Amino acid sequence: MRAKARTLVGVLAIAMAIGCSAGKGESENPATLDGSTGDTSGDTSFNVDGLSPDGAVELPATLTGKVVAPEGTIPISGALVYTSTTAPPPIPDKVYCDKCVKLTDGTPFTTTKPDGTFSLPTFLGEQYLIVQKGAFRRVRTITATAGSQAVPKPLTTLPPKTDKAKGDDVPKIAVALGAWDPIEIVLARMGLEAKITVGGFPAKARVLSKDATGFAIYGVQDFGETSPYPSPDKLLSDPAEISKYHIVFVPCRGSSDFDSTPKCGGVYAGAAKSTMDGFVKAGGRVYVSDWSYEYVRQIFPGFINWKGESSPIGSACEAGGGDEAAKVEDPGLAAWFAAQGKTLDTVKDAWTHINAVNPTPDLDPDGKPISVTPKVWVSAVSKPASTSFEHSCGRVLYTTYHTQPTAEASAALEPQALALLYLILEVNVCVGPPVIK
């Protein structure tokens, strides 16, 4: 007796929405399949025993493998894996509204489990094998033979940089260099193409703008250093500049002046407001950490309230930055950590705190009024610590803590940095109402 499974023909979203549901904002159980944090891992358009949906055709080949990050070991959960006789359409080279679209009826597909593994029944012969998570995509040809066939690891490793001639796509990423949160180090260690060097005073691990080819760094780290890009402020305030990218990182920046009322300055450039709002509405993704919170509070008001916030810029900056007890709130993220034998029970370098996330009136990707409630991925001291929300066709992700503790920029990636990889992939997937209930 063959086990029965859901049959889903022509209803797969190529890139998953992390819970966009018309009128409900971010849901807890995403309903599309590429990049799922829900319970859809392993679904195929053909039954898991290799039968077509109508039971008339048994697929003679089964491809098995594991999808991993560009660095080669970190598993990718909820990645879409499918085969096709034609190559997928190109991913645009600049910001765009990535609405969820459907595969052709009858396309063999599956999604990876939390440990990155998959099993995909398919047809015999040469065909394209497409591995995709949002705008991270690798396309290669493969010749499927009868029976079970292990897919070579290079075919299922997400690419380190865009090379469309080879079939490799990586979202166009820009980092507005911060003062405290070494996001460029984390991206390099995740496998995006970049060279890590040690230098400066005091000496520290860093990635110079000229040494990052898998992403762009706006800003310099040494006196006399030159950059192929303009200043971070131009990136964040010039619509023509920011529209070149899919994801923009604004890591912790600013300087402190702590007295009886903690505060900090230099954490926000007001000229960024209309530019960044327009970027996200057009489909851009923005990641902000810690003291840079004003890029969320000022530009996307209402979604998040911070401890200590008042009208002055920098009012919610706090002293501290110590370790805090953490809890993973998202089941998909928890399962992904468990599959690696890891946990995220502590976060480090948290210099701000969230009081609450709030339902906020907004517009969906089609311009229709909705209420959006930010999704909480991780909490710390019983309050939201990592949260994201949709804004028209794009998304905003904010964390109260540094991606990687500043003092540990030369150390192995902390669990909180690994969580960022997961969240980068999640917020990069498509937007739209659920396709599969």
Secondary structure per residue as TSV (DSSP state, phi and psi in degrees):
chain	resnum	aa	ss	phi	psi
A	1	M	-	360.0	122.9
A	2	R	-	-83.6	139.5
A	3	A	-	-68.9	144.8
A	4	K	-	-93.3	147.3
A	5	A	-	-139.0	166.8
A	6	R	-	-62.8	140.7
A	7	T	-	-110.8	123.5
A	8	L	-	-131.0	101.7
A	9	V	-	-111.3	124.7
A	10	G	S	70.3	18.5
A	11	V	-	-124.3	17.0
A	12	L	-	-86.0	126.9
A	13	A	B	-79.8	127.7
A	14	I	S	-61.3	-36.6
A	15	A	S	-131.0	131.2
A	16	M	-	-80.8	142.5
A	17	A	-	-85.0	133.5
A	18	I	S	-80.7	60.1
A	19	G	S	93.3	20.4
A	20	C	E	-71.5	119.6
A	21	S	E	-132.1	122.5
A	22	A	T	-48.7	123.4
A	23	G	T	84.2	-4.1
A	24	K	T	-123.4	-7.0
A	25	G	E	71.3	-135.2
A	26	E	E	-85.2	121.6
A	27	S	-	-93.4	168.4
A	28	E	S	-86.8	-15.1
A	29	N	S	-133.4	90.7
A	30	P	-	-55.7	147.6
A	31	A	-	-113.3	-8.6
A	32	T	S	-101.6	169.7
A	33	L	S	-105.6	-22.8
A	34	D	T	-84.7	102.0
A	35	G	T	101.7	26.3
A	36	S	-	-67.9	140.7
A	37	T	-	-110.5	11.8
A	38	G	S	-95.3	-148.3
A	39	D	S	-108.6	26.0
A	40	T	-	-97.1	4.8
A	41	S	T	-57.1	131.2
A	42	G	T	95.8	-10.5
A	43	D	-	-63.1	146.0
A	44	T	-	-135.6	159.4
A	45	S	S	-73.0	-16.2
A	46	F	S	-110.7	150.2
A	47	N	-	-54.1	153.1
A	48	V	T	-63.6	-16.8
A	49	D	T	-88.1	5.9
A	50	G	S	94.3	2.9
A	51	L	B	-83.6	145.0
A	52	S	-	-68.4	163.6
A	53	P	T	-55.1	-35.0
A	54	D	T	-87.9	1.5
A	55	G	S	77.4	5.5
A	56	A	S	-86.6	-27.4
A	57	V	-	-123.3	129.9
A	58	E	B	-102.3	121.6
A	59	L	-	-74.2	128.6
A	60	P	-	-85.7	-12.1
A	61	A	E	-119.1	148.1
A	62	T	E	-133.9	120.3
A	63	L	E	-94.7	131.9
A	64	T	E	-125.1	150.3
A	65	G	E	177.7	-165.3
A	66	K	E	-143.8	129.9
A	67	V	-	-94.2	129.4
A	68	V	B	-130.3	164.5
A	69	A	-	-67.2	166.9
A	70	P	T	-56.2	-28.0
A	71	E	T	-74.6	-12.2
A	72	G	S	104.4	-5.5
A	73	T	S	-129.5	-30.2
A	74	I	S	-73.3	121.8
A	75	P	B	-70.4	148.8
A	76	I	-	-110.1	116.6
A	77	S	T	-88.6	141.4
A	78	G	T	71.1	18.0
A	79	A	-	-72.4	143.7
A	80	L	E	-82.4	131.0
A	81	V	E	-127.8	123.6
A	82	Y	E	-149.6	165.6
A	83	T	E	-118.6	151.9
A	84	S	E	-156.9	152.1
A	85	T	S	-82.8	-8.9
A	86	T	S	-127.0	149.8
A	87	A	-	-72.3	149.1
A	88	P	-	-69.7	158.7
A	89	P	-	-64.7	153.5
A	90	P	-	-66.6	150.0
A	91	I	-	-84.7	130.1
A	92	P	-	-57.7	149.2
A	93	D	S	-86.2	1.5
A	94	K	S	-141.3	-179.3
A	95	V	-	-56.4	139.4
A	96	Y	-	-155.8	161.4
A	97	C	-	-85.6	105.7
A	98	D	-	-92.4	82.3
A	99	K	B	-81.2	145.8
A	100	C	-	-64.0	132.6
A	101	V	-	-122.9	170.5
A	102	K	B	-106.8	148.4
A	103	L	-	-75.9	158.2
A	104	T	-	-61.4	140.8
A	105	D	T	-51.0	135.9
A	106	G	T	87.0	-0.4
A	107	T	-	-67.4	127.1
A	108	P	-	-70.9	127.6
A	109	F	E	-151.0	163.0
A	110	T	E	-155.7	176.0
A	111	T	E	-127.3	152.7
A	112	T	-	-76.8	151.4
A	113	K	-	-77.9	173.3
A	114	P	T	-56.0	-26.9
A	115	D	T	-88.2	6.8
A	116	G	S	86.7	-4.2
A	117	T	E	-83.5	157.7
A	118	F	E	-151.1	160.3
A	119	S	E	-138.0	122.0
A	120	L	E	-127.6	105.4
A	121	P	E	-66.0	137.9
A	122	T	E	-153.2	-176.8
A	123	F	-	-85.1	164.9
A	124	L	S	-78.7	156.0
A	125	G	E	100.1	-177.5
A	126	E	E	-76.3	136.7
A	127	Q	E	-160.6	169.7
A	128	Y	E	-84.3	137.2
A	129	L	E	-108.5	120.2
A	130	I	E	-113.5	125.3
A	131	V	E	-117.0	123.5
A	132	Q	E	-147.6	140.3
A	133	K	E	-139.1	103.0
A	134	G	T	60.5	-128.7
A	135	A	T	-90.3	1.9
A	136	F	E	-82.6	119.0
A	137	R	E	-149.5	138.2
A	138	R	E	-124.8	128.4
A	139	V	E	-120.4	123.6
A	140	R	E	-139.6	160.6
A	141	T	E	-92.1	148.4
A	142	I	E	-145.7	147.1
A	143	T	E	-106.5	110.1
A	144	A	E	-83.7	132.8
A	145	T	-	-114.2	165.2
A	146	A	S	-62.1	143.4
A	147	G	E	89.6	-164.9
A	148	S	E	-84.5	136.7
A	149	Q	E	-138.4	120.7
A	150	A	E	-77.7	129.9
A	151	V	-	-83.7	129.2
A	152	P	-	-56.9	141.4
A	153	K	G	-55.3	-39.6
A	154	P	G	-58.5	-24.9
A	155	L	G	-78.3	-19.0
A	156	T	G	-117.7	17.0
A	157	T	B	-97.6	125.1
A	158	L	-	-61.2	145.3
A	159	P	-	-74.1	154.3
A	160	P	S	-84.8	-16.7
A	161	K	S	-160.5	165.7
A	162	T	-	-75.9	130.8
A	163	D	B	-148.5	84.2
A	164	K	T	-62.5	-28.5
A	165	A	T	-63.3	-31.2
A	166	K	T	-90.1	-13.9
A	167	G	T	96.2	23.8
A	168	D	E	-110.9	130.3
A	169	D	E	-129.3	135.5
A	170	V	-	-129.0	138.7
A	171	P	-	-57.8	144.2
A	172	K	-	-74.1	118.2
A	173	I	E	-117.8	135.7
A	174	A	E	-125.0	137.6
A	175	V	E	-113.8	120.2
A	176	A	E	-85.0	101.2
A	177	L	-	-50.1	125.8
A	178	G	-	-95.8	178.8
A	179	A	S	-91.7	-26.0
A	180	W	S	-128.2	-26.5
A	181	D	-	-107.4	107.4
A	182	P	-	-78.6	63.2
A	183	I	H	-60.6	-31.5
A	184	E	H	-64.7	-33.5
A	185	I	H	-65.7	-44.0
A	186	V	H	-63.0	-44.2
A	187	L	H	-62.3	-40.0
A	188	A	H	-65.2	-41.3
A	189	R	H	-74.4	-17.8
A	190	M	T	-77.2	-9.5
A	191	G	T	111.0	-4.8
A	192	L	-	-65.7	139.5
A	193	E	S	-65.2	116.9
A	194	A	B	-168.1	154.7
A	195	K	-	-107.2	124.8
A	196	I	-	-94.2	128.2
A	197	T	E	-125.8	168.2
A	198	V	E	-117.2	129.0
A	199	G	E	-175.1	-171.0
A	200	G	T	83.1	-177.3
A	201	F	T	-137.3	116.3
A	202	P	T	-70.3	156.3
A	203	A	T	-61.9	135.9
A	204	K	E	-150.2	159.6
A	205	A	E	-70.4	137.1
A	206	R	E	-157.1	164.2
A	207	V	-	-119.2	119.7
A	208	L	-	-81.8	153.1
A	209	S	G	-57.2	-36.4
A	210	K	G	-72.0	-16.5
A	211	D	G	-99.7	5.5
A	212	A	B	-109.0	111.5
A	213	T	S	-107.7	-12.3
A	214	G	S	-90.0	-10.5
A	215	F	S	-159.8	173.8
A	216	A	E	-113.4	137.1
A	217	I	E	-113.4	120.2
A	218	Y	E	-99.6	108.6
A	219	G	S	134.1	160.6
A	220	V	-	-122.9	153.8
A	221	Q	S	-113.8	-9.9
A	222	D	S	-131.1	149.8
A	223	F	T	-62.6	133.8
A	224	G	T	84.7	-6.9
A	225	E	-	-70.5	140.2
A	226	T	-	-108.9	152.7
A	227	S	-	-128.4	143.9
A	228	P	S	-75.4	-1.3
A	229	Y	S	-120.8	158.3
A	230	P	-	-71.1	-170.3
A	231	S	-	-72.3	159.4
A	232	P	H	-56.6	-38.4
A	233	D	H	-63.7	-34.3
A	234	K	H	-68.2	-40.4
A	235	L	H	-55.4	-44.4
A	236	L	H	-84.8	-11.4
A	237	S	H	-119.9	-6.0
A	238	D	-	-109.2	110.7
A	239	P	H	-56.1	-36.5
A	240	A	H	-66.9	-34.1
A	241	E	H	-75.9	-48.6
A	242	I	H	-69.5	-27.1
A	243	S	T	-70.7	-6.6
A	244	K	T	-73.3	-9.7
A	245	Y	-	-121.5	161.8
A	246	H	S	-98.6	-37.4
A	247	I	E	-130.3	135.1
A	248	V	E	-125.6	130.1
A	249	F	E	-103.1	132.5
A	250	V	E	-123.9	79.8
A	251	P	-	-72.1	169.2
A	252	C	-	-49.7	128.3
A	253	R	-	-141.7	173.3
A	254	G	-	111.8	168.2
A	255	S	E	-129.2	150.6
A	256	S	E	-101.3	154.3
A	257	D	-	-145.1	78.1
A	258	F	-	-88.0	121.5
A	259	D	S	-131.2	-135.5
A	260	S	S	-68.9	-21.7
A	261	T	S	-125.1	102.5
A	262	P	-	-56.2	137.5
A	263	K	-	-158.5	167.8
A	264	C	E	-149.8	155.5
A	265	G	E	-119.0	168.4
A	266	G	S	71.8	23.8
A	267	V	-	-100.1	-0.6
A	268	Y	-	-158.5	134.9
A	269	A	-	-108.5	111.0
A	270	G	T	-59.1	-25.5
A	271	A	T	-65.7	-12.8
A	272	A	H	-77.7	-14.4
A	273	K	H	-57.5	-59.6
A	274	S	H	-69.1	-34.0
A	275	T	H	-64.7	-49.1
A	276	M	H	-72.3	-34.1
A	277	D	H	-62.4	-44.6
A	278	G	H	-65.2	-37.4
A	279	F	H	-61.1	-46.9
A	280	V	H	-68.8	-42.5
A	281	K	H	-58.6	-33.4
A	282	A	T	-78.1	-6.9
A	283	G	T	121.7	-0.1
A	284	G	-	-71.8	156.4
A	285	R	E	-114.4	136.0
A	286	V	E	-124.3	129.5
A	287	Y	E	-112.8	128.9
A	288	V	E	-130.1	140.2
A	289	S	E	-128.4	144.2
A	290	D	G	50.6	-123.0
A	291	W	G	-60.5	-17.0
A	292	S	G	-78.9	12.1
A	293	Y	G	-55.2	-24.3
A	294	E	H	-61.4	-22.6
A	295	Y	H	-69.4	-13.9
A	296	V	H	-99.1	-48.1
A	297	R	H	-61.8	-42.9
A	298	Q	T	-80.0	-36.0
A	299	I	T	-91.4	-33.0
A	300	F	S	-126.9	65.3
A	301	P	T	-67.9	150.0
A	302	G	T	100.5	-32.1
A	303	F	S	-67.8	-37.0
A	304	I	E	-133.7	139.4
A	305	N	E	-114.0	134.6
A	306	W	E	-104.4	148.9
A	307	K	T	-62.1	128.6
A	308	G	T	82.6	1.1
A	309	E	-	-69.1	142.4
A	310	S	-	-147.7	-170.9
A	311	S	S	-62.9	-35.3
A	312	P	S	-65.2	143.9
A	313	I	T	-62.2	134.5
A	314	G	T	85.5	5.9
A	315	S	T	-66.3	-23.7
A	316	A	T	-95.1	2.6
A	317	C	-	-65.3	138.7
A	318	E	-	-125.7	161.1
A	319	A	S	-81.4	172.5
A	320	G	-	118.2	-110.5
A	321	G	-	80.8	16.0
A	322	G	-	-82.4	-176.9
A	323	D	-	-71.4	144.8
A	324	E	E	-135.1	140.7
A	325	A	E	-64.1	133.1
A	326	A	E	-125.3	158.6
A	327	K	E	-140.4	131.3
A	328	V	E	-78.7	119.7
A	329	E	-	-92.6	-23.7
A	330	D	-	-89.8	124.8
A	331	P	H	-60.1	-37.2
A	332	G	H	-64.8	-43.6
A	333	L	H	-64.3	-40.8
A	334	A	H	-62.5	-42.9
A	335	A	H	-65.2	-36.5
A	336	W	H	-65.3	-44.2
A	337	F	H	-62.2	-44.2
A	338	A	H	-61.4	-38.2
A	339	A	H	-63.4	-22.9
A	340	Q	T	-99.7	1.7
A	341	G	T	69.8	29.4
A	342	K	-	-122.8	164.2
A	343	T	-	-137.8	159.1
A	344	L	-	-121.8	86.4
A	345	D	-	-110.5	-2.3
A	346	T	E	-143.7	139.3
A	347	V	E	-119.5	150.3
A	348	K	-	-121.0	155.1
A	349	D	-	61.3	53.5
A	350	A	B	-102.3	109.2
A	351	W	-	-110.2	9.0
A	352	T	-	-140.6	164.4
A	353	H	-	-141.5	141.8
A	354	I	E	-93.1	133.7
A	355	N	E	-83.6	-43.1
A	356	A	E	-164.4	154.8
A	357	V	E	-108.8	147.6
A	358	N	-	-131.1	142.7
A	359	P	-	-61.5	131.8
A	360	T	E	-135.3	131.4
A	361	P	E	-63.2	137.5
A	362	D	E	-157.1	-172.4
A	363	L	E	-118.2	142.6
A	364	D	-	-81.0	-179.8
A	365	P	T	-59.0	-20.8
A	366	D	T	-98.6	8.6
A	367	G	S	81.8	13.8
A	368	K	-	-92.3	141.4
A	369	P	E	-63.6	134.9
A	370	I	E	-144.7	170.6
A	371	S	E	-111.3	127.4
A	372	V	E	-113.1	125.5
A	373	T	-	-110.0	123.1
A	374	P	-	-56.6	143.3
A	375	K	E	-88.7	133.1
A	376	V	E	-98.1	119.1
A	377	W	E	-92.2	-43.2
A	378	V	E	-136.8	139.8
A	379	S	E	-115.7	156.5
A	380	A	E	-140.2	138.7
A	381	V	T	44.0	44.0
A	382	S	T	64.7	18.3
A	383	K	E	-126.0	155.7
A	384	P	E	-56.9	137.8
A	385	A	E	-124.8	-35.8
A	386	S	E	-123.5	123.5
A	387	T	E	-145.4	152.8
A	388	S	E	-141.0	156.1
A	389	F	E	-149.3	151.9
A	390	E	E	-85.1	145.0
A	391	H	E	-137.5	101.2
A	392	S	T	57.8	-114.3
A	393	C	T	-98.7	2.0
A	394	G	E	-122.4	-169.4
A	395	R	E	-143.1	153.7
A	396	V	E	-124.4	131.8
A	397	L	E	-121.5	130.9
A	398	Y	E	-131.8	138.4
A	399	T	E	-126.5	141.1
A	400	T	S	-75.4	-18.0
A	401	Y	B	-114.0	164.0
A	402	H	-	-68.5	150.0
A	403	T	S	-61.3	-47.8
A	404	Q	S	-133.0	128.3
A	405	P	-	-51.4	134.0
A	406	T	G	-55.4	-40.3
A	407	A	G	-69.7	-11.5
A	408	E	G	-117.2	31.2
A	409	A	T	-64.4	-21.0
A	410	S	T	-99.2	-1.4
A	411	A	S	-91.7	174.4
A	412	A	-	-61.6	154.9
A	413	L	-	-62.2	131.0
A	414	E	-	-73.4	158.1
A	415	P	H	-53.7	-34.5
A	416	Q	H	-67.2	-27.0
A	417	A	H	-75.2	-37.5
A	418	L	H	-63.1	-38.9
A	419	A	H	-59.7	-34.1
A	420	L	H	-61.9	-41.5
A	421	L	H	-55.6	-47.4
A	422	Y	H	-58.4	-45.5
A	423	L	H	-72.2	-35.0
A	424	I	H	-56.8	-45.0
A	425	L	H	-67.1	-38.9
A	426	E	H	-67.3	-45.5
A	427	V	H	-75.9	-9.8
A	428	N	T	-89.1	-8.0
A	429	V	S	-81.9	171.7
A	430	C	-	-69.0	167.0
A	431	V	B	-114.8	152.1
A	432	G	S	148.1	167.3
A	433	P	S	-68.9	156.8
A	434	P	-	-54.6	141.3
A	435	V	S	-94.8	-39.3
A	436	I	-	-117.8	124.2
A	437	K	-	-82.1	360.0
